[in-house]
Amino acid sequence: MPWEDVLKQVREVMDELAPQAEITNIDLEGPLVVVYTRDMEFFADHPDIIKKVAQTVRRRIFIRPDPSLLMDEAQAKDEILNIVPEEAGIRDIYFVPETGEVVIEAESPGAVIGKDGQLLNEIKKRIRWAPRVVRAPPLESRIVKEMRAYLKLVREERREILRNIGKRINRPPLSGEQWVRVEALGGYREVGRSATLIMTRTSRVLVDCGLNVAVSDKADPWSGAPYLYVPEVWDASDPEKPFKHIDAVVVTHAHLDHVGLVPLLFKYNYDGPVYMTAPTRDLAAMLLIDYVKVAQSEGKKVPYESKHIKEMIKHTITLKYGETTDIAPDIRLTFHNAGHILGSSVSHFHIGEGLYNIVITGDIKYERSWLFNAAHNRFPRVETVIMESTYGGREDFQPSRREAAERLKDVVMRTYDKGGKILIPVFAVGRSQEVMLVLESFMRNGELPEMPIYLDGMIWEATTIHAAYPEYLNKDLRELIFQKKENPFLSPIFHRVESVERREEVISSSDPLIVLSTSGMMNGGPVLEYFKHWADDPRNTLVFVGYQAVGTLGRRIQNGLKEVLMSLGGKPFTVKVEMNIETIDGFSGHSDRRQLVQYISSMNPKPERVIICHGEENKCIDLAIGLHKRYGMETMALKNLEVVRLR
Amino acid sequence: MPWEDVLKQVREVMDELAPQAEITNIDLEGPLVVVYTRDMEFFADHPDIIKKVAQTVRRRIFIRPDPSLLMDEAQAKDEILNIVPEEAGIRDIYFVPETGEVVIEAESPGAVIGKDGQLLNEIKKRIRWAPRVVRAPPLESRIVKEMRAYLKLVREERREILRNIGKRINRPPLSGEQWVRVEALGGYREVGRSATLIMTRTSRVLVDCGLNVAVSDKADPWSGAPYLYVPEVWDASDPEKPFKHIDAVVVTHAHLDHVGLVPLLFKYNYDGPVYMTAPTRDLAAMLLIDYVKVAQSEGKKVPYESKHIKEMIKHTITLKYGETTDIAPDIRLTFHNAGHILGSSVSHFHIGEGLYNIVITGDIKYERSWLFNAAHNRFPRVETVIMESTYGGREDFQPSRREAAERLKDVVMRTYDKGGKILIPVFAVGRSQEVMLVLESFMRNGELPEMPIYLDGMIWEATTIHAAYPEYLNKDLRELIFQKKENPFLSPIFHRVESVERREEVISSSDPLIVLSTSGMMNGGPVLEYFKHWADDPRNTLVFVGYQAVGTLGRRIQNGLKEVLMSLGGKPFTVKVEMNIETIDGFSGHSDRRQLVQYISSMNPKPERVIICHGEENKCIDLAIGLHKRYGMETMALKNLEVVRLR
């Protein structure tokens, strides 16, 4: 149905079902049909009506107050501050015009609500925005605040973008034989540059668009990138807008090997939507901006600029877990918890009207961790699963979280006893927060002596973003964080390294200490500074707690590299690796072999086919064979550039 | 190397190696670099020079006389007729400007050549064209003559087309990672609409572009067509020239399921080359023109017009078996005998400089037949074979040619004894000539009583094209044909049905007789007229000697269909099938299971991978499994729309 007809039909159904609702406008906003009304209460009292309209037109309907009703934002803010008593401890007030809501972050939410909701009702009556009160997160996130400010700044521009996206989604699907294909564009039989293309007769959806940061071949500007230049993705006839046939981009989580080249699409004027969860958007923004900054400061070529990251944010549509949304005329997307990092998603694609269902796991942890619940594996329907296999090899059995923690304790203790320092390379997002929680807990219980833990390279920033999205954390942690006194992240043992001077102090300190620093695979970042100075002292320990990809310095050191050529003050010098090297498995955000197999075997319903990706070649093949032998389902280890027809 | 540089380099090497040769021009002509000279004899005396130049610039070099030297064609023709005595029996003289040759077709070639080549030398000296004398074919082919006339007519236009093709072939290949992919576009896990796309980083080559004539769904204009609308083939941004990214089209043989939609490419302004053998071009022209004519007369929609067939011919570059040619910056093609029908080819693709080799068998007969040698399976290198599997099922073992002939004799004899008539549906090209040879031989030897054999629907035309290309036939038949007295095709038992009146006479005749008529699968053509009138008489016999595809009337009758709804004089009426239905295996132009397996097992060198196509789904899968189990090589039964990466 063309979009004009969709709007017309919504109008007709509305007129029939709710003639008394004062509807002032009906518009497209990305995947949503937004109905503006002067009578929000009518719809609050009649929730069935929206459901019925949605079912009739088969679209997601959103009711929103007519903007003319809402008080000006600055004025409304003043009103709220007047009404609410000071002891409520309001920390932030921000407006969400998309929902007609105003969010009030307060230290004592009860004091904002008032007895029997009295104050809240008063606020509502005065400003007409719908107030939502939330407990102020214990940590302030600079990124989250900047994101809100930026989105406010580009609100008008974004409205137009979303309307165009809506028009595109609502174009009629092509008739004739219907089929479903999937192409491996990157990250198949390898780790890095993840990218998968879903193609139907009508639509093309790109799932992830990662960058392999371990690869940088200056002769080939596309090295480290997925195969985006193939005609299935790149329209060579329109060099101004080569990605124009892509209906939507879906990002499963914020790591660079999944989101690192999404801004490149915008460099080439992609103007479609990017779907991800809100925490993925914020974490991705942080990591991408840092990536560009670091690369530029190191004089490396970067395939895009900061402004393209901003374009990405401008075109991002956030979805919550469990929220089903049309992203193309014949494709619906639903995100679910993946357990890997904050906001990470298992993506379920429903194609056609009951034609086919694909689940793309992204990176998954199928075990409850200190941070998240285990990855979701219950779906209404699923025929094909595309699953990661980072630890999918037949030998890849990992210790439990508990055992891993015990090993870490041992390593720290032994190094402490020798008077050495401990360096732990970590991704800013994911592993660092888990290791922080474990170390803090041991020190609090006295199982480890107290010593300072230094956080270098965006780890603190990432941690604050976790606090801003408590609904994405598991229940235990959520409670810990909001019990302010026991909030582990606020423990005084943690110190942020915020300047080069501070880093030098830490490096030359003679006290026992622990450093958590990025990058997690040692292919850049401040971790190298610590390593440079500490590597030749056998009392010190380097502890790997995460996956080290082929080609990274981390992997080579793990494999026994004894000398590393680095530079010091611009001059090349050779670092001798005399420090103790430890690898502690079990902290990974990836499922081990057993968990991957269990994820599939306990999936409900059972998939017909599993495509293995995101693992070294032998692991992909081994897991594919293993699953096929044990469960009889069709399995395949696609190669990059291959296309399989699912239906 | 850009094409300008190629020409420059040829010029430089020529100047160095052959400064005395009077070179007047160097130009591109499709895959060739053509060097025009005033001194043909110099090059005739120094054949090594061309070889050296070719090796240096890595291009095929062609030496041609400067046109200003050659006598005007009409005048030259008169000169030849003056010089050659009448008893030579000159039947045709035609000029080939591409080679600077004049071909003299004569009944007594010796009389044209003269004692010690005296006359020939004289001709050459006078007209400057290089005379080539060939024995006049015993049958005149209308199609072959028309083809020569047409090519002469469009010679100038063609020169420009070939120059542009040459420029495109000589563009520099893209740098960076090199890979090879193959896409199944049609005819995979099915028979009909064969189409395969070879993709490299630089180039795209379409091998076959067939039409499934058994499918005609009016709701879907692309029914019966390969999946040409996918972005790998079709550039949606340029609706004027959507096929512009295709570097070359290769046609393996003239049947409609392989060439039927090549003209469609020209309807959409494709302007690249089409490579095939000369007999494939002539047969394809005949079959395509007939297809359009018949379809139009039946009021069916045809996806293109006659003028697009002409465009195809204009863009066709013919290759001989064993002639290696650049068809893209990084792809070289060599055709070899496939044994299936006249001019049918096994295509060998050499990609990059030693990067990869693919063999696409097209349809193959791996057994010497009455017409052709067994399919070629010796190559310099081959990693992947894409092979047909029409009779690839585990039960598909066929009798030998000899046994098949004996069975045919029995069936004819029994029907003759009952006083019935025999109807044999055949493809015009391939089976009909074999059946003619067998029947003629039995009647000549007295093993069958003499009775008239009527040829309806282009069988005669097709037969004459065989006589025009004796070098494509096996040696025995070639000798038979040229021993005029015994030429089986000239036997008086054969009668052409050239008019509706004649057909009606044959239909109502009460004498014993045999009809060979198209179409071979009874999905149209004059065979239906005979069937309509003869089907209800149990004395008559319908004999299938070729493959009947799923969905065709032939297949349904073979499966026991007892009533067929047809039309007679525009009115629907029901034909009761009472006639005797016989299927004689062993005449097929396709290899049976044993021959397919032998073709691969005796291939030299052994391929690493075999992709199975052109067979019903279960046959493709069964053959893939069988070959893998027996020889351990990787095998796959791709689905249409799938892409596999070979390297």
Interface residues (C-beta under 8 A of the other chain):
Chain A: S175 G176 E177 W179 R181 E183 A219 D220 W222 S223 V230 P231 E232 D235 A236 S237 D238 K244 H245 K639 N640 L641 E642 V643 V644 R645
Chain B: S175 G176 E177 W179 R181 E183 M199 A219 D220 W222 S223 V230 P231 E232 D235 A236 S237 D238 K244 H245 K639 N640 L641 E642 V643 V644 R645
